[in-house]
Amino acid sequence: MAKRDLYEILGVSRSASEEELKKAYRKLALKFHPDRNPGDKESEHQFKEISSAYGILSDKAKRAQYDQFGHVGEGMEGGGFGSQTGFGGFGDVFGDIFSDFFGASGKPGGRARGMRGSDLQYNLEISFEQAAFGVTTEVNIPRMEECHLCSGSGARSSKDVEICQVCNGTGQQRIQQGFFSVSTTCGKCGGQGRVIKHPCSKCNGAGRLRNFRKLKVTIPAGVDAGSRLKLSGEGEAGMGGGPSGDLYIAIEVRPHPFFRREEFDIFCEVPITFAQAALGSDIVVPTLEGKVELKIPSGSQSGRHFRLRGKGIPHMRGSGRGDQYVQVNVETPSNLTARQKELLKEFAREELKNISANQDNYPLMRKFVTRLKEMFG
């Protein structure tokens, strides 16, 4: 029976690059590997065939001979395994396959590294004014900290720590899977590379204890709800000498009875009487820094906005502040005295005369009447 074309076996063209050959082999090796298909003779045969094909085509000399003659010379067959060139082109593709099979890429012989501590988040609620102008406050953070009795070693004394005999202190075990040899976390020491004979009496070998830590936190001026501040190294302590995690302060801002915020501007609503709107008046309005007087001109309409420059939120980066906008709303009294009713009736009579004589004083009413006539004639 004629042998199958090697390029056909790998599913690539004859002009395929080294990288294309590698990707094709890796894909097929993962699919037909015996460890993924236990007892499947066909998969085992396929795996041997693609390995042999890749072993030839990944070697430049063998590939050139195969392209010219359709076969390789004696002593050069069999791919990478047991050939004159050792593993041929398999070496740089093995690492990827190991990672997919076993989820490990640890290198044998290296010392085990400590595990980094977890990051923490603390939700801090502050007032509207504190968010605007900043504040330094104290927080009490529950976290895992290094045990001071054993200095984080987890052992009663330095003599009670031994190098793991299984991994010889590397934290990695070498496992043979068929012709694959990989490193994985040592099952004896859990990757620490050491074994504790007598654990610390305070932390019971953990090397860490739960504790509350008081920290001063400076909230910069201009922060808004949803902001997060990072305090490096203030998270939970690492294990086995690993670095500490980070602490994130998540800002929550209490609602204000007067103000609402849009970026660096603030808004508030102030009620005024009909007389104040019609005749004009000086009114008192709140700001973040106290009360100020605001002049309401005569003839002001309900809903009108007035701008107070520089009375908003300070910018977080750079100088300057936002503005404050005051909306005046005309409030109609719900209960009138007899005298008020008498005066308003007199005003209404004068108002009707004024409307007839000068409609420019009532632009909204004039616009409404005009549209009403256009619709109904």
N, C-alpha and C positions, 0 to 999 in steps of 0.2 A: 504494500500500500504506500502510495506517495505521501511524503511528509507534508503537513500543512505549512503554508507560508507564514514565516515568523511575524511579519507585519500584520497579517490577517488575524493571527492569534491574539495580538495585543489590540487589534481594532484601530490601527493608525495607518497613515499613508507612508510610502517609502521615503518621503521627504520630511518626515516628522523630526522635530528637534529633540535634543536630549531632555528638555523639560517636558515636552509632550509625551515622550516615552515613559518618563518617570510617573507622570500623572496617570497615564493609562494603566501601568503596572500596579500602582498603588490602589487604584479603584478595583481592579480585578482581584488583587491579592486579598483585599479586605472581604470581597464577596465570596471567594472560594476557599479561604483558609480553613484547614481541617478543624481548628478549634471552634470555628463558627458552624461547622457542618459535621459534627461527630458521627462516624459510621457511614458517611456518604462517600462511597468509592468514586463516584463520578466527579464530585467536587475535589477530591484528593488528586485525581488524574488531571483535572483542569488546572489545579494549583501548580502541579509539577510542570505542566506544559507551558504555562505563562511564565513561570520562574525561569525555565530553561530558555525561553525566547528572549526574555529581558536580559538574562545573563550574557547572551551573545550580542544583542543589539546595543546594550549599554557600554560595551567595550569597543572602542574605535577600530582597533585592528581586526577584531572578529567581524564587526559590522561591514568593514570594507571588503573583507574576503567573502562574506556571505552575499553582499550586493553584486560582486563580480562573478562568483562561481555558483551561487545558490546553495552553498554549504560551507562549513569551516573545516580546516584540516585536522588531521589526527592529533590528539592531545589538546585540542582547543575546544572540544565540545563539552556539553554538560553545564554550560552557563557559568555562574560565579562560584558555585559550591565545589570545592576540591579542585579547582582549576589552577593553572599556573599563576594566575594573577590574584589568587585569594578570592575576595568577595566581589571583585570587578566593580560594577556600577551599583551594587546593592547598598553600599554603606550609607550613602546620604539619604536613601529613601526609607531605611529601617526605622529611623527615629520617628518619622511621621506615623508609621504603622504601629510602633510600640505605643505611641500616645493614644491612638484610636482604640487599640485593644484594651489597654490597662489604665489609661488616664494618668500616666506617670511619665515624667521626663527627667527624673532625678538622676544625677550623675554619681556613680559609685566613688567612694573614697573621700568625699567631702564631709565636713562636719555638719551635724544637724543645726539649723538655725532656729532661734526662738520665734515664737508666734506673736505677731502684733496684737495688741489689745483692741477691744471693740471700740468703735466710735459711739458717742452718746449724744442725745439731744435733750435739752431742757427748755420747756415752754415758759417764757417769762412774760407776765402781763404787766404793762406799764400804763401810766395815764397819758392822755392826749398831749398835755403840756410837756411831760418827760420825753415823749417821742419827738416833740418839736425842738426842745432845747437841750436834750441829752441829760444823762444822769449816771452817777456811779452808785451801784447797789451791790448787795451781797446775796449770793445764792448758796444753797446747801445741796450739794450734789451727791446722791447715792451712787457709789461705784466700787469696783473691785480694785484694791490697792495692794501693793507689794507687802508681804508679811515682813515686819521689821525684825522679828525674832530670828528668822532664818535668812533674811535679806533676799527673799524670793527663790531660794534654792529648793525649798520644800523638805530639806533634810535637817535632822537634829544637829549635825555638825558636818564639817567638810569631809570627815573620815567616813561618813555614812553614805557618800555618793560614789558609786562604782561605774566604770565604763561597761556598757552593755556587751555581754559576751557573744550575743547572737550577731549583732551588726558591727562589733568592734568599734563602737562609738560613732559610726557614720550616720545612724538613724535610718539606714536603708538596707533592705535585704535583696539579694539577687535571686531571681526566680527564673527557672528554665521552662519555657513553653515551646516544646518541639525543638526546632533549631533556633528559636528566638530566646535571647537571654535579656531580661529586663530587671530594673531596680524598682522596688516599691517600699513603702513605709514599713519599718520594722514593727512586727507584731508584739515583740517583747517590751520595747521601751516607748512605743508610740511615736517614733521619730525623734525622740529627745537625745538619743545616743548615750543615755545614762540611766542607771537604775538606783533607786533610793532604798537602802537597807532599813534604816530607821527614820521614819518621817518626823517632821517638826511637830511638836506637841500642840502648837497654837493653830497652825493652818492645816494640819493633818496631811502634809505632803503636797498640798495644792500650790504653795508658794504665794498665794493671794488670799486676802480677806475682804469681805464686804464692809465698807465704812462710809461715813458721810464726810464730805470735804467742803468747807466754807471757802468760797472764792469771791473776790471782788471783780465785778464786771462793769466796764465802762461802756455805756450806750451812747454812741455819737449823736449829735444833733441832726435832726432831719430824717431819722429812720421811720419806716412805715410798717404797718402790719404785714406780716409775711417775710420780713427781712430775717436773715440768718447771719449770726456772727460766729466766726471760728476761733476757738482757743486751742492752739496746737499743743498736743501732749497732755491735755487735761481730761482725756477719756479714761477708759479702764487700763490698768497696768497690763503689760505684755506677760507672756509666759516663757519660761526658760531663757530669760535675758532679752526677750523681744521688746521692741519699743512700745510705748503707750499709744493708745488711740487718741482721737481728737474729740473735743466737746463743741457742740453746735448749740448756740443760744437762739431759739426761735422766738421772734418778737410778736406778741399779741398786744393790741392797743385797745383800751377801754373806750366805749363811745362817750362823746362829750355832750352835755345837755344843750349846748348852743351851736357848736361847730361841726361841720363835715369837711372832709379833705379830698381834694383832687390834685394829685401830684404835690406841688409845693404851694398851691393856693388853698385858702379856706373860705367857706361860705357860711352865712348865718341869715336867719330871717327875723325881722323885727316888726311887731304890729304897731300901726299908728291909727289915729282917729281920722274921720272924714274932714274935720276942721283943720287938722294938722296938714293933711294932704292938699286941701284946697287953699288954705291961707299961707302955708309954709310954716316951718318950725325948726328949732334946734332940739335934737333928741340925743339921748345918751345910749351908746351901743357898746357891747362888750368886745374886747380884743384879747389876745393871748397874754397881753401885758397889762391888762386893766381896762378901765372904762375911758372912752373918749367921746367928745361931742361931734355930732354929724349934722350938717345943715341940710334940711329938706326944703327945696324950693317950692314956691306956691304952684299949684296945678299938677303936682306929682301924681302919677297913676299908680294904682295897686300893682305890685310885681316889679316895680322899677328897681334896678340895681345901682348901687353906688360903690365906687372902688376906693379902698384905702391902701395906697401904695406901701409896700414894704412891711405890711402887718401880717404876712403869711408865715410859712414854714421856712426856716433857714435851709439853704442848699447844703447837701452832704459834702459835695466836693466843690471847692471854690467859695468865693464870697457871694453875698447877696441873699435875698429872701423873696419868697413869693408874695402875693397880694391877698388882701381880704376883700370879699364882696358881700355887701349888705343888701338884702332884698327887703323892701318895705311892703307890707301888706295892709291895706285899709280894712279895718274891722268895723262892721256895722253893729251898733248896740242892739241887744236883744230885748231890752225893756227900757221904754222912754217915760220920762215924767210928763205930766200934763203941759208944763211950760215948754219942754223940748218939742212935744208934738205941735203945740201952737206955733212955735218959731219955725219948725220945719214946714208946716202947711203954708206959712207966709212965704218961706223961701221957695217952695214949690211953685207958688203962683208967680213969683218974680222969675223963676227959672223958665217957665213956659214962655213968658214974654221974651226972655233973653234968647231962647232957642229960635223963636220966630225971627227975631231981629238979627241975630248973629250966630249962624250955624257953625262958624269956624271954631267956636268955643267947645263944640261937641263933635269932634271928628269921627269918633267911633259910631256915635248914634247916626250921624249923617251918612256914613258908609253903609250902615245896616239898612236904613230907610231906602237908600238908592238901590241896593240889591233886592230888597223886598219888592219894590216897584217893578224892577226888571223881571222878576219871576212871576208876579201875579197881576201886574198892570195897575 
